[in-house]
Amino acid sequence: MANLNLFRNVTANLVTTNTTLYTAPVTSTSIILMAQITNITTSSANVTFVLNNVSANTELALNLSVPPNDAVNVLTGKLVLQNGHSVYASASVNNTLKATLSVLETLN
């Protein structure tokens, strides 16, 4: 029997091209509880964080500056993803930013 609620942590190193961070499974509705971007270098870098709802992209953070050796949250609340929806991100400079998501998947 499948779990009704499943918590996941997702991590990724960001590069200058779009990196898909998470896609909601067909059988579930997902809630992104937290999305943090950490700058692991001593230079500033920018992040773009995007929701793709299959038919359109919506920028949730566009060229948001992440200070050196610091972190920002790109969501101010929770984000609901229906099946097939995804989020992706890119950095202004390769390998300067790391993304961490906390996700709750619940069966439809």
GROMACS elastic network, one bead per residue, 0.5 to 0.9 nm:
[ bonds ]
;  ai    aj funct       b0    kb
    2     5     6  0.88557   500
    2   107     6  0.84092   500
    3     6     6  0.62897   500
    3   106     6  0.80811   500
    3   107     6  0.77062   500
    4   105     6  0.80858   500
    4   106     6  0.55950   500
    4   107     6  0.54373   500
    4   108     6  0.88089   500
    5   104     6  0.67661   500
    5   105     6  0.56660   500
    5   107     6  0.68010   500
    6   103     6  0.82470   500
    6   104     6  0.57380   500
    6   105     6  0.50990   500
    6   106     6  0.64706   500
    6   107     6  0.87815   500
    7   102     6  0.73326   500
    7   103     6  0.57195   500
    7   105     6  0.62927   500
    7   106     6  0.88496   500
    8   101     6  0.80753   500
    8   102     6  0.59282   500
    8   103     6  0.50926   500
    8   104     6  0.63676   500
    8   105     6  0.77537   500
    9   100     6  0.70557   500
    9   101     6  0.56808   500
    9   103     6  0.62817   500
   10    21     6  0.70895   500
   10    22     6  0.74001   500
   10    99     6  0.78558   500
   10   100     6  0.56178   500
   10   102     6  0.65387   500
   10   103     6  0.77136   500
   11    21     6  0.74954   500
   11    98     6  0.71653   500
   11    99     6  0.54417   500
   11   101     6  0.64698   500
   12    19     6  0.81348   500
   12    20     6  0.89884   500
   12    21     6  0.68727   500
   12    97     6  0.87023   500
   12    98     6  0.57041   500
   12    99     6  0.52325   500
   12   100     6  0.68195   500
   13    19     6  0.85367   500
   13    94     6  0.85600   500
   13    95     6  0.61489   500
   13    96     6  0.78872   500
   13    97     6  0.61920   500
   13    99     6  0.63940   500
   14    17     6  0.80509   500
   14    18     6  0.80526   500
   14    19     6  0.66161   500
   14    47     6  0.86101   500
   14    89     6  0.69738   500
   14    90     6  0.56180   500
   14    91     6  0.56330   500
   14    93     6  0.84635   500
   14    94     6  0.65626   500
   14    95     6  0.58489   500
   14    96     6  0.71821   500
   14    97     6  0.54754   500
   14    98     6  0.57238   500
   14    99     6  0.69878   500
   15    18     6  0.72578   500
   15    19     6  0.72548   500
   15    89     6  0.84319   500
   15    90     6  0.56015   500
   15    91     6  0.52190   500
   15    92     6  0.74472   500
   15    93     6  0.64768   500
   15    95     6  0.57088   500
   15    96     6  0.78267   500
   15    97     6  0.77820   500
   16    19     6  0.85578   500
   16    89     6  0.88365   500
   16    90     6  0.52358   500
   16    92     6  0.55840   500
   16    93     6  0.59074   500
   16    94     6  0.55556   500
   16    95     6  0.85821   500
   17    89     6  0.80716   500
   17    90     6  0.55862   500
   17    91     6  0.74954   500
   17    92     6  0.89348   500
   17    94     6  0.87134   500
   18    48     6  0.87990   500
   18    88     6  0.61074   500
   18    89     6  0.54058   500
   18    91     6  0.82849   500
   19    87     6  0.86338   500
   19    88     6  0.52689   500
   19    89     6  0.53909   500
   19    90     6  0.61640   500
   20    23     6  0.75827   500
   20    86     6  0.71883   500
   20    87     6  0.60806   500
   20    89     6  0.66765   500
   21    86     6  0.75033   500
   21    87     6  0.58005   500
   21    88     6  0.50746   500
   21    89     6  0.70552   500
   21    99     6  0.80818   500
   21   100     6  0.88042   500
   21   101     6  0.81306   500
   22    85     6  0.84971   500
   22    86     6  0.54961   500
   22    87     6  0.56393   500
   22    88     6  0.71059   500
   22   101     6  0.84957   500
   22   103     6  0.89197   500
   23    30     6  0.87608   500
   23    81     6  0.80912   500
   23    83     6  0.77639   500
   23    84     6  0.60312   500
   23    85     6  0.57083   500
   23    87     6  0.66817   500
   23    88     6  0.89441   500
   24    27     6  0.83801   500
   24    28     6  0.66808   500
   24    29     6  0.65879   500
   24    30     6  0.58124   500
   24    31     6  0.88932   500
   24    81     6  0.61213   500
   24    82     6  0.62926   500
   24    84     6  0.52807   500
   24    85     6  0.56456   500
   24    86     6  0.62220   500
   24   105     6  0.78443   500
   25    28     6  0.54086   500
   25    29     6  0.74001   500
   25    30     6  0.79415   500
   25    82     6  0.81576   500
   25    83     6  0.53216   500
   25    84     6  0.62198   500
   25    85     6  0.84371   500
   25   105     6  0.83042   500
   26    29     6  0.80290   500
   26    82     6  0.80666   500
   26    84     6  0.61374   500
   26   108     6  0.87578   500
   27    83     6  0.68375   500
   27   106     6  0.84306   500
   27   107     6  0.59357   500
   27   108     6  0.58778   500
   28    81     6  0.89047   500
   28    82     6  0.72014   500
   28    83     6  0.61230   500
   28   105     6  0.59402   500
   28   106     6  0.53024   500
   28   108     6  0.50287   500
   29    80     6  0.72239   500
   29    81     6  0.59526   500
   29    83     6  0.59979   500
   29   104     6  0.83830   500
   29   105     6  0.58409   500
   29   106     6  0.54865   500
   29   107     6  0.64210   500
   29   108     6  0.62359   500
   30    79     6  0.82151   500
   30    80     6  0.57975   500
   30    81     6  0.50387   500
   30    82     6  0.64290   500
   30    83     6  0.78098   500
   30   103     6  0.66523   500
   30   104     6  0.55413   500
   30   106     6  0.62333   500
   30   107     6  0.86906   500
   31    78     6  0.64883   500
   31    79     6  0.54984   500
   31    81     6  0.60983   500
   31    82     6  0.87656   500
   31   102     6  0.85236   500
   31   103     6  0.56268   500
   31   104     6  0.51167   500
   31   105     6  0.64629   500
   31   106     6  0.82953   500
   32    35     6  0.71391   500
   32    75     6  0.88262   500
   32    77     6  0.87750   500
   32    78     6  0.56603   500
   32    79     6  0.50478   500
   32    80     6  0.64245   500
   32    81     6  0.76897   500
   32   101     6  0.68418   500
   32   102     6  0.59121   500
   32   104     6  0.64396   500
   32   105     6  0.87383   500
   33    75     6  0.85436   500
   33    77     6  0.73287   500
   33    78     6  0.50194   500
   33    79     6  0.68879   500
   33    80     6  0.88927   500
   33   101     6  0.74533   500
   33   102     6  0.54323   500
   33   103     6  0.56547   500
   33   104     6  0.70933   500
   34    73     6  0.73253   500
   34    74     6  0.82609   500
   34    75     6  0.67468   500
   34    76     6  0.84625   500
   34    77     6  0.77353   500
   34    78     6  0.69472   500
   34    79     6  0.85683   500
   34   100     6  0.78833   500
   34   101     6  0.55430   500
   34   102     6  0.51740   500
   34   103     6  0.73505   500
   35    72     6  0.84977   500
   35    73     6  0.56599   500
   35    74     6  0.58139   500
   35    75     6  0.60302   500
   35    99     6  0.71134   500
   35   100     6  0.57928   500
   35   102     6  0.67013   500
   35   103     6  0.89398   500
   36    71     6  0.66711   500
   36    72     6  0.56678   500
   36    74     6  0.61841   500
   36    75     6  0.79957   500
   36    98     6  0.82230   500
   36    99     6  0.57746   500
   36   100     6  0.52626   500
   36   101     6  0.64988   500
   36   102     6  0.89708   500
   37    47     6  0.78330   500
   37    66     6  0.76142   500
   37    70     6  0.86151   500
   37    71     6  0.54755   500
   37    72     6  0.54183   500
   37    73     6  0.62963   500
   37    74     6  0.71603   500
   37    97     6  0.64043   500
   37    98     6  0.55922   500
   37   100     6  0.64765   500
   37   101     6  0.88894   500
   38    66     6  0.72633   500
   38    67     6  0.87111   500
   38    68     6  0.86694   500
   38    69     6  0.73323   500
   38    70     6  0.58770   500
   38    72     6  0.65945   500
   38    73     6  0.88402   500
   38    96     6  0.82797   500
   38    97     6  0.54347   500
   38    98     6  0.51762   500
   38    99     6  0.64628   500
   38   100     6  0.81897   500
   39    42     6  0.80124   500
   39    43     6  0.82086   500
   39    44     6  0.75426   500
   39    45     6  0.71362   500
   39    66     6  0.61577   500
   39    67     6  0.66936   500
   39    68     6  0.56335   500
   39    69     6  0.52780   500
   39    70     6  0.55408   500
   39    71     6  0.60325   500
   39    72     6  0.86819   500
   39    96     6  0.57009   500
   39    98     6  0.66026   500
   40    43     6  0.87048   500
   40    68     6  0.69321   500
   40    69     6  0.53276   500
   40    70     6  0.74381   500
   40    71     6  0.87865   500
   40    95     6  0.83782   500
   40    96     6  0.56882   500
   40    97     6  0.60751   500
   40    98     6  0.73427   500
   41    44     6  0.76830   500
   41    45     6  0.87169   500
   41    67     6  0.89779   500
   41    68     6  0.56530   500
   41    69     6  0.57511   500
   41    70     6  0.88169   500
   41    95     6  0.88312   500
   41    96     6  0.58006   500
   41    97     6  0.79628   500
   42    67     6  0.82893   500
   42    69     6  0.60015   500
   42    96     6  0.89820   500
   43    67     6  0.72421   500
   43    69     6  0.80524   500
   43    96     6  0.82844   500
   44    65     6  0.68247   500
   44    66     6  0.59449   500
   44    68     6  0.50001   500
   44    69     6  0.85988   500
   44    96     6  0.85660   500
   45    63     6  0.86054   500
   45    64     6  0.82553   500
   45    65     6  0.58344   500
   45    66     6  0.54831   500
   45    67     6  0.68794   500
   45    68     6  0.75356   500
   45    91     6  0.68720   500
   45    92     6  0.57950   500
   45    93     6  0.64036   500
   45    96     6  0.68740   500
   45    97     6  0.74237   500
   46    62     6  0.82480   500
   46    64     6  0.50647   500
   46    66     6  0.56992   500
   46    67     6  0.85994   500
   46    90     6  0.83824   500
   46    91     6  0.56847   500
   46    92     6  0.51320   500
   46    93     6  0.77260   500
   46    97     6  0.84504   500
   47    61     6  0.71943   500
   47    62     6  0.67276   500
   47    63     6  0.50620   500
   47    64     6  0.51873   500
   47    65     6  0.65699   500
   47    66     6  0.71570   500
   47    74     6  0.88756   500
   47    89     6  0.68791   500
   47    90     6  0.57424   500
   47    92     6  0.63907   500
   47    97     6  0.78418   500
   48    59     6  0.71741   500
   48    60     6  0.76312   500
   48    61     6  0.52361   500
   48    63     6  0.50846   500
   48    64     6  0.64584   500
   48    74     6  0.89073   500
   48    88     6  0.83379   500
   48    89     6  0.54185   500
   48    90     6  0.53960   500
   48    91     6  0.65787   500
   48    92     6  0.83207   500
   49    58     6  0.87145   500
   49    59     6  0.60387   500
   49    60     6  0.55921   500
   49    61     6  0.50159   500
   49    62     6  0.66004   500
   49    63     6  0.84634   500
   49    64     6  0.87170   500
   49    74     6  0.71429   500
   49    87     6  0.71794   500
   49    88     6  0.59305   500
   49    90     6  0.68703   500
   50    57     6  0.64756   500
   50    58     6  0.55780   500
   50    60     6  0.54713   500
   50    61     6  0.69847   500
   50    62     6  0.82076   500
   50    86     6  0.83983   500
   50    87     6  0.55110   500
   50    88     6  0.53671   500
   50    89     6  0.61166   500
   50    90     6  0.89054   500
   51    56     6  0.82564   500
   51    57     6  0.56350   500
   51    58     6  0.51377   500
   51    59     6  0.63649   500
   51    60     6  0.68663   500
   51    81     6  0.87295   500
   51    85     6  0.74875   500
   51    86     6  0.60101   500
   51    88     6  0.67543   500
   52    55     6  0.72510   500
   52    56     6  0.57835   500
   52    58     6  0.64453   500
   52    59     6  0.87871   500
   52    84     6  0.88236   500
   52    85     6  0.56956   500
   52    86     6  0.51980   500
   52    87     6  0.59292   500
   52    88     6  0.78212   500
   53    56     6  0.57387   500
   53    57     6  0.66100   500
   53    58     6  0.82144   500
   53    81     6  0.77746   500
   53    82     6  0.79363   500
   53    83     6  0.89818   500
   53    84     6  0.73111   500
   53    86     6  0.65933   500
   53    87     6  0.86295   500
   54    57     6  0.78559   500
   54    84     6  0.67449   500
   54    85     6  0.58714   500
   54    86     6  0.79009   500
   59    62     6  0.60466   500
   60    74     6  0.72636   500
   60    75     6  0.75496   500
   61    64     6  0.59067   500
   61    74     6  0.62512   500
   61    75     6  0.82878   500
   63    91     6  0.82140   500
   63    92     6  0.77088   500
   64    72     6  0.88755   500
   64    74     6  0.83728   500
   65    72     6  0.86026   500
   66    69     6  0.85268   500
   66    70     6  0.67493   500
   66    71     6  0.63191   500
   66    72     6  0.63654   500
   66    97     6  0.83239   500
   67    70     6  0.54544   500
   67    71     6  0.71561   500
   67    72     6  0.84528   500
   68    71     6  0.83200   500
   73    76     6  0.70447   500
   75    78     6  0.68910   500
   75    79     6  0.76404   500
   81    84     6  0.78166   500
   81    85     6  0.54553   500
   81    86     6  0.69919   500
   81    87     6  0.87539   500
   82    85     6  0.56097   500
   82    86     6  0.86477   500
   83    86     6  0.85898   500
   89    99     6  0.83075   500
   90    93     6  0.86801   500
   90    94     6  0.87170   500
   90    97     6  0.87309   500
   91    94     6  0.63970   500
   91    95     6  0.79264   500
   91    96     6  0.74009   500
   91    97     6  0.65416   500
   92    96     6  0.84269   500
   92    97     6  0.89591   500
   93    96     6  0.61108   500
   93    97     6  0.81067   500
   94    97     6  0.77028   500
   95    98     6  0.76248   500
